[in-house]
Amino acid sequence: MKNIPLRVNIESQTSKVNTDWLAIMATLKKRGLEQDELASVYFDLNAGMRVTTRGLSLAKITMTENLEGIIKEPTVSTTDFAAMANELVG
């Protein structure tokens, strides 16, 4: 299992914490999950599902969530595009 970034919420609380799979896996082992149950949770998270187990709600953090508000979508005007095309040709 590869390490993946996760957003974790303790049930019945509003705060969320960003962490990773390895840290949560250790916590879930302490809370009694067996290896096959851990694998099931891991595969569900990688499939984009939210998982609730042992008092924790888990969700994989995607790159769009992680960088939302930081990255601006690039825009290119037609004049910029024409100039780039001329550089490639000439």
Order of alpha helices (4+ residues) and beta strands (2+ residues): beta-beta-alpha-alpha-beta-beta-alpha-alpha
